[in-house]
Amino acid sequence: MVLSRTVHSESDESLHSTFASRYVRTSLPRYGARSARSNEAAYQIINDELMLDGNPRLNLASFVTTWMEPECDKLMMASINKNYVDMDEYPVTTELQNRCVNMIANLFNAPLGDDETAVGVGTVGSSEAIMLAGLAFKRKWQNKMKALGKPYDKPNIVTGANVQVCWEKFARYFEVELKEVKLSEGYYVMDPDKAVEMVDENTICVAAILGSTLNGEFEDVKKLNDLLVEKNAQTGWDTPIHVDAASGGFIAPFIYPELEWDFRLPLVKSINVSGHKYGLVYAGVGWVIWRNKEDLPEELIFHINYLGADQPTFTLNFSKGSSQIIAQYYQLIRLGFEGYKNIMDNCQENAMVLKEGLEKTGRFNIVSKDNGVPLVAFSLKDHSEHNEFEISDMLRRFGWIVPAYTMPPDAQHITVLRVVIREDFSRTLAERLVTDIVKVLHELDTLPAKVNAKIEVREEKGLEVTKTEINKQRKFTDAWKKFVADKKKTNGVC
Amino acid sequence: MVISNTNTDYDQNLHFDGYNCRFKMPDQAIPKDAAYQIINDELMLDGNPRLNLASFVTTWMEPECDKLIMSSLNKNYVDMDEYPVTTELQNRCVNMIARLFHAPIREDDTAVGVSTVGSSEAIMLAGLAFKRKWQEKRKSHGKSYNNPNIVTGSNVQVCWEKFARYFEVDLKVVNLTEDCYVMDPMKAVEMVDENTICVAAILGSTMTGEFEDVKLLNELLMKKNKETGWNTPIHVDAASGGFVAPFLYPDLEWDFRLPLVKSINVSGHKYGLVYAGVGWVVWRTKEDLPDDLVFHINYLGSDQPTFTLNFSKGSSQIIAQYYQFIRLGFEGYKDVMNNCNGNVMVLKEGLEKTGRFNIISKDIGVPLLAFSLKDSSRYTVFHISESLRRFGWVIPAYTMPPDVQHISVLRVVIREDFSHSLADRLITDIVRVVNEMEAAHSTDNTRNANSSTDKTRHTHDGEASEHSKREMQLGISKYWRRFVHGKKTSSVC
């Protein structure tokens, strides 16, 4: 006799298929969850909600890497439970970080002997790297002023108005004044002459950007160095330079090796670079390198008794994951110099393909330079009927994320669209993007701009025109949109 | 005919000289499986994270969560416009944590808080907010504002010292005593002056896991504030305790229920049960976060308010934190913490049975066990820590902070993935190590008695025999080690 057991449909939750369970009937908790759920249900619910996030690889706004090889993914997953700061427990991971620092320092021509270890550290990103570098400059300058018996409570830093927002954060949080060199139309980076003029005895450093966020241009660090050397000789202030090579640091050495921007210039004392931009690693790793030990004041370094061993550390973050550092090492030895060069060459070529496609439409001015970070920044030639924000909105329908934004002062009247070419943006995608942009232009051309033009023509003739309600509203909303857009802080673009 | 490709690359890769790639980038590329294998093999020499009993940081998560983490590795958290759901998940986490801490917000209000990379960043943000508020208050009263200080116990984690040093705030430290291994509220309040930007209390002291008496601190500080009118606030560093106290000790008043507590930080990667890389800081109300610290940036074309030190970072840990919240819920976290506590008791009883240890940690606190040797004359906790490594256990030994530096402890942190059977095994191994030490030092003693040594262990007839040369080395290295340990700061994590 077979004993059978009827299975109650409500008894065993774990038998239910994920979507049959009661968990998908209730909305996700926002403020607190009392009882537990099964792991499959929790996974499915979150996974499904995340489907509504954008596709990282179509995000053409970001420099940050969105694809890595499966082997690297394996390494990252295997080390996800390693807390990087447990240096004593994970000595190999710490060693890998040190090797990365050495390799990057050598890439930047740091003046080291053959077996000398470089001075540098892995960070969570360029923001932390810049804060560390800035802190080092501030402390050195304070020590110098104290020794000279001068006041040291009003430090300032000279940069261009095109700096990324983390410099403003550094200035605001660490109480340093930010002296910005304004941009002008046609000149969208920091002018070395104007910068050096702004330097005074309270300047802790001049920050140059290799790979401006807005149009990818490399600032002329060599010229800045030469002018500053001259000024230092006259004044005796010894003002140093920091190069923010967040994007450019992994491009210039491979495609423009003769460009002198790094430690080859004597006044450059520290450089930061984002491992997660053209270092080709996922978000979460940056590097800062100092020229030599003297450029990093010892009092900033902490010697801690971590897990029973002495560890020197200079970071803002403490516990963090190890995955990205291991991934960076993977990329450095997997690709080597030639691998990185090949990838950057490809990116450049795809940028050219995109640029030519856009120039062919005849509707755009190309704002970015050929020499620089592989991106294309372009603006409309004719703004009377439509603007770049509309193009950006319409491109979203096709899945592309192409941001539009206004330039910083004093070029706020210029709006650009910017497409960043990353490793995983192939030529076919570039051609497709051009096609879609052309489509968008055609659509816009058929849109109500014609109505506005007619109204304007009539107004010119001084005729009383009974504007329809819709047109009036449209004019108001356009004016309001422009007003709001102008009010937005534009120099915080990334 | 098969066209084969002689794969000389494979041979090359077997001989890849990773050691020489310490300083310079290699010129050539290598195949990806080779790169993977090389790195994987070298990493075999790292310790096993799950046997690392020194760390509070989570070392195990469910496979479903690993899947979620993997799929979001390529999302840059700060692209809020592009990943609105991820940003929404962060906001939900902040709201949940704020409510867990009894923040005075209504049902539908959004809490003021942010996710960070860890408690270090969280503490720096909270400290910055206090510093700025205090400066504005002083400026409006026409008083000097360039000597801010912060009052804490000497048992603080190193990130407070970092904050003080990097942001130019004086650190006024209440030293510990033999009866009190945490900050004494009365002494702390005594130290408060008009330049104090806040008093920092720790819920879950790093050394012993103890909870500081935030309620008493609040009462004493309220009294003093009334007398002086300085309005000094409190910050609670609940890095470890923030996800323990609400579940195990819900009646313990330490959070926003106390009126002077203005901000709290907690590590998601400790008892929040997420891998390393996420922390949270929550403010009581909007007024406690000065608006000029908040940046409104035009990110990818839309306005985003942000207050963090880091900008680009991964999204994985934030999604994992949300997963844990909805997967476990209140009852799930409570069960996990109860289990941890149970295992602490098992370990504690096992050690007490040996009769050789003093238990320094309290029963109420973060689930960890800190213990010292009753008799440290022949061997110390540092020896035990080293010997335990042979079995794979990583248990750190360290000296306590001032003024109790003469006490050294071993500390075992009980995490979610430390089961009862592992606890039993650890006890067995500790007993074995202790017995070995006892045996080794008693034979040494008899040898010494025979050669009538003094502390420097020379042979009594003046000749350095093979045997006592080794003893001399042992003696010297023991002395040197003690000397070096003495020099180390006691800022343990």
Interface residues (C-beta under 8 A of the other chain):
Chain A: L28 P29 R30 Y31 G32 A33 R34 S35 A36 R37 N39 E40 A42 Y43 I45 I46 N47 E49 L50 L52 D53 G54 P56 R57 N59 A61 S62 V64 T65 T66 W67 M68 E69 E71 C72 D73 K74 L75 M76 M77 A78 S79 I80 N81 K82 N83 Y84 V85 D86 D88 E89 Y90 P91 V92 T93 L96 N98 R99 N102 M103 N106 L107 L112 D114 D115 V124 G125 S126 S127 E128 M131 L135 D153 V165 C166 E168 K169 R172 Y173 F174 E175 S274 H276 Y282 A283 G284 E299 L300 F302 H303 I304 N305 Y306 L307 G308 D310 L316 N317 F318 S319 K320 G321 S322 S323 Q324 I326 Y329 Y330 L332 I333 R334 L335 G336 F337 E338 G339 N342 F389 S392 I401 P403 A404 Y405 K488 K489 T490 N491 G492 V493 C494
Chain B: F16 G18 C21 R22 F23 K24 M25 P26 D27 Q28 A29 I30 K32 D33 A35 Y36 I38 I39 N40 E42 L43 L45 D46 G47 P49 R50 N52 A54 S55 V57 T58 T59 W60 M61 E62 E64 C65 D66 K67 L68 I69 M70 S71 S72 L73 N74 K75 N76 Y77 V78 D79 E82 Y83 P84 V85 T86 L89 R92 N95 M96 R99 L100 E107 V117 G118 S119 S120 E121 M124 L128 N146 V158 C159 E161 K162 R165 Y166 F167 E168 S267 H269 Y275 A276 G277 D292 L293 F295 H296 I297 N298 Y299 L300 G301 D303 L309 N310 F311 S312 K313 G314 S315 S316 Q317 I319 Y322 Y323 F325 I326 R327 L328 G329 F330 E331 G332 F382 S385 V394 P396 A397 Y398 T399 K488 T489 S490 S491 V492 C493
